[in-house]
Amino acid sequence: MTIAATLSSAPRDGGDGHRPSGGASSPHPGGAGEARDPDQPPHYGRAQIFSGLSAEEVSRVAAHARSLRRARGEFVYMPGDRADCVYVLRRGRVKLSVLSDSGKEIAIDIIQPGEILGEFALLDDAPRSNMAQALDEVSLWAFDRRDFTNLLMTRPKLAMSYIRLVGNRRRRMEKKLSDVTSKTVSARVCELLHELAVDGPEPAAAGDCCLVPLTHHDVASLIAAARQTTTSVLNDMERRGVIELGRGWVRIKCLKDLQTYAAVPFA
């Protein structure tokens, strides 16, 4: 059995006491949000927490977790919640955001399958300072922080995967800061959409159409650009036939056209 099959076959119970957002949003248009075959391995373009572990080892680790599901639009956790769990995302995508002093939501990262979230719970007893919201129908494993700490201490391969994953996330943040000063907004928009399409739960090929469930505000936050400038770029891309814009989503009509529009090679 592969690791991907192990991830797909774990039991789901769905209950954990965290409050939802008040109801799931409508499904993605056009079928991009349809359920995938659970026996097909997900694509992992980033470091993943179970890298290097056998299917048997993954099963043993997963025995310490409970399975959760969240509908699109629901929250995994909110600011102020107790930080007593670490989550591993099995399917779907989760948006990490923070709230500014004025209460404005600022998206900071998109978590892909195979990654962890809520890892600050391993540091101290401070409540959650950010929020995690499902962008798709998602399933996760929730580990008690003491259990997860124990697993890291007793399983060197898991600990190394955790280090790689955290380092990978830091590298992305550093690249984001560098891109702000070295690349145009249009290039940053195209790179973000390309990354989310290629590393997403249903990875797209060069000529594929792909849907990314983000608002204009989310895109602007994730590339550290002004909302107005980002919207202007997205509108221009739509006029040129590169993308299609909807309420809370961006449809990439042809993945290879992103690089042509940006006129720069992607990292």
C-alpha positions in Angstrom: 0.0 0.0 0.0 1.3 3.4 -0.9 1.5 6.4 1.5 -1.2 8.1 -0.6 -3.5 5.2 -0.2 -2.9 5.2 3.5 -3.8 8.9 3.7 -7.0 8.2 1.7 -8.2 5.2 3.6 -8.1 6.6 7.2 -11.5 6.7 9.0 -13.3 10.0 9.3 -15.4 11.1 12.3 -15.9 14.8 11.5 -16.4 16.0 15.1 -14.0 18.1 17.1 -15.9 21.0 18.8 -14.3 23.8 16.7 -16.9 26.3 15.6 -17.7 26.6 11.8 -18.1 29.7 9.8 -21.9 29.5 9.8 -22.4 27.2 6.8 -20.6 26.0 3.8 -20.4 28.1 0.7 -21.7 26.8 -2.7 -19.4 24.4 -4.6 -16.9 25.6 -7.1 -18.3 26.2 -10.6 -17.4 24.1 -13.5 -16.4 20.8 -11.8 -12.9 21.8 -10.5 -14.1 21.2 -7.0 -15.5 17.7 -7.7 -14.4 14.8 -5.5 -11.3 13.0 -6.7 -10.7 9.3 -6.7 -9.4 8.6 -3.2 -7.2 5.8 -4.5 -5.3 8.3 -6.8 -2.2 9.7 -5.1 -2.2 13.4 -4.4 0.4 15.7 -6.0 3.0 17.0 -3.5 5.0 19.9 -5.0 6.1 21.1 -1.5 7.7 19.3 1.4 5.3 17.0 3.1 5.2 15.8 6.6 5.2 12.0 5.8 8.0 12.2 3.4 10.4 9.2 3.9 7.9 7.2 6.0 6.6 3.8 4.8 2.8 3.2 4.6 3.0 1.1 7.7 4.8 4.0 9.6 2.2 6.5 8.4 -0.6 4.2 9.6 1.1 4.0 13.1 1.4 7.7 13.2 -2.2 8.3 12.1 -3.4 6.0 14.9 -2.6 8.9 17.3 -4.9 11.3 15.4 -8.6 11.9 14.9 -10.0 12.6 11.5 -11.8 15.8 10.7 -13.7 17.2 7.7 -14.6 20.7 6.9 -16.8 22.1 4.1 -15.7 24.9 1.9 -15.8 28.1 3.8 -15.7 26.6 7.3 -12.9 27.3 9.7 -10.5 24.8 11.2 -9.7 27.3 13.9 -10.0 31.0 14.7 -8.0 33.6 16.6 -8.4 33.1 20.3 -9.0 29.3 20.1 -7.0 27.0 22.3 -3.9 25.9 20.5 -4.0 22.2 21.6 -3.7 20.5 18.2 -1.5 20.2 15.2 -3.2 19.4 11.9 -2.1 17.4 8.8 -4.0 18.3 5.7 -5.0 15.2 3.8 -7.2 16.6 1.0 -8.2 20.0 -0.2 -6.7 23.4 0.5 -6.7 25.6 3.6 -6.1 29.4 3.7 -4.1 30.8 6.6 -5.0 34.4 7.5 -4.3 37.0 10.2 -6.5 39.9 11.3 -5.0 43.4 11.2 -5.6 45.9 14.1 -8.5 47.3 12.1 -10.1 43.8 11.7 -9.1 43.4 8.0 -8.3 39.8 7.0 -4.8 39.3 5.4 -4.1 36.0 3.7 -0.6 34.8 4.4 -0.4 31.3 2.9 -2.3 28.5 1.3 -1.7 25.0 2.8 -1.7 22.1 0.4 -2.2 18.4 1.0 0.6 16.7 2.9 1.5 19.9 4.9 0.8 20.7 8.5 -0.9 23.7 10.0 -1.4 24.9 13.6 2.2 24.0 14.4 2.6 27.0 16.7 0.8 24.8 19.3 4.2 23.0 19.7 5.8 26.2 21.0 3.7 27.3 24.0 0.2 27.6 25.5 -0.7 30.9 23.7 -4.1 30.9 21.9 -4.3 30.9 18.2 -3.2 34.1 16.6 -4.3 33.3 13.0 -7.2 31.5 11.4 -7.4 28.6 9.0 -10.3 28.4 6.6 -11.2 25.6 4.1 -11.0 26.6 0.5 -12.3 23.3 -0.7 -14.0 20.3 0.9 -11.1 19.3 3.2 -10.1 16.4 5.4 -7.4 16.6 8.1 -5.8 14.6 10.8 -5.8 16.4 14.2 -3.0 15.4 16.6 -2.9 16.4 20.3 0.2 18.6 20.6 1.7 16.3 23.3 1.2 13.2 21.2 2.7 15.0 18.1 5.7 16.2 20.2 6.2 12.6 21.4 6.1 11.3 17.8 8.7 13.8 16.7 11.0 12.8 19.6 10.7 9.1 18.9 10.6 9.0 15.0 13.7 10.7 13.5 12.3 10.5 9.9 9.2 12.3 11.0 11.2 14.9 12.8 13.4 15.5 9.7 10.3 15.8 7.5 8.9 18.3 9.9 12.1 20.3 9.8 12.1 20.3 6.0 8.5 21.3 5.9 9.0 24.3 8.2 12.1 25.2 6.3 10.2 25.0 3.0 7.6 27.3 4.4 10.2 29.8 5.5 11.9 29.7 2.1 8.5 30.6 0.5 8.1 33.5 2.8 11.6 34.8 2.0 11.0 34.4 -1.7 7.8 36.4 -1.3 9.6 39.2 0.3 12.3 39.2 -2.4 9.7 39.2 -5.2 8.1 42.3 -3.8 11.2 44.3 -4.7 12.3 42.4 -7.8 9.2 41.4 -9.7 6.1 43.2 -11.1 2.7 42.6 -9.7 1.6 40.9 -12.9 4.5 38.4 -12.6 3.7 37.8 -8.9 0.1 37.2 -9.7 0.9 34.7 -12.4 3.5 32.8 -10.3 1.0 32.5 -7.4 -1.7 31.1 -9.7 0.7 28.8 -11.3 2.0 27.5 -8.0 -1.5 26.8 -6.6 -2.5 25.1 -9.9 0.5 22.8 -10.0 0.8 22.1 -6.3 -2.9 21.8 -5.6 -5.0 18.7 -4.8 -5.8 18.2 -8.5 -2.5 19.3 -10.2 -2.9 20.9 -13.6 -0.8 20.2 -16.7 0.5 22.9 -19.1 -2.6 23.1 -21.3 -5.2 22.4 -18.5 -7.9 24.6 -17.2 -7.8 25.0 -13.5 -9.9 26.8 -10.8 -8.3 28.6 -7.8 -10.7 29.5 -5.0 -9.4 32.9 -4.1 -10.8 36.4 -4.0 -9.1 39.5 -5.4 -8.2 40.5 -1.8 -6.7 37.0 -1.1 -4.5 37.2 -4.2 -3.4 40.7 -3.3 -2.5 39.6 0.3 -0.6 36.6 -0.8 1.7 38.6 -3.1 1.9 41.6 -0.8 0.5 44.0 -3.4 -2.2 46.7 -3.3 -5.8 45.4 -3.9 -6.5 48.0 -6.6 -3.3 47.1 -8.5 -3.9 43.4 -8.2 -7.5 43.8 -9.4 -6.3 45.8 -12.5 -3.9 43.0 -13.4 -6.6 40.3 -12.9 -9.0 42.3 -15.1 -6.4 42.7 -17.8 -5.7 39.0 -17.7 -9.4 38.3 -18.1 -9.6 40.7 -21.1 -6.7 38.9 -22.7 -8.4 35.5 -22.2 -5.8 34.1 -19.8 -8.2 33.7 -16.9 -11.9 34.0 -16.0 -13.0 35.8 -12.9 -15.9 34.8 -10.7 -17.2 35.5 -7.2 -14.4 34.2 -5.0 -12.6 32.2 -7.7 -10.2 32.6 -10.6 -10.3 30.1 -13.4 -7.0 29.6 -15.3 -8.0 28.9 -18.9 -4.6 27.5 -20.0 -1.8 27.1 -17.5 1.0 27.7 -20.0 -0.5 31.1 -20.9 0.3 32.4 -17.4 4.0 32.3 -18.2 3.5 34.0 -21.5 1.5 36.8 -19.9 4.1 37.3 -17.1 6.9 37.2 -19.6 9.3 35.7 -17.0 10.2 32.1 -16.2 8.7 30.7 -13.1 11.0 29.5 -10.2 
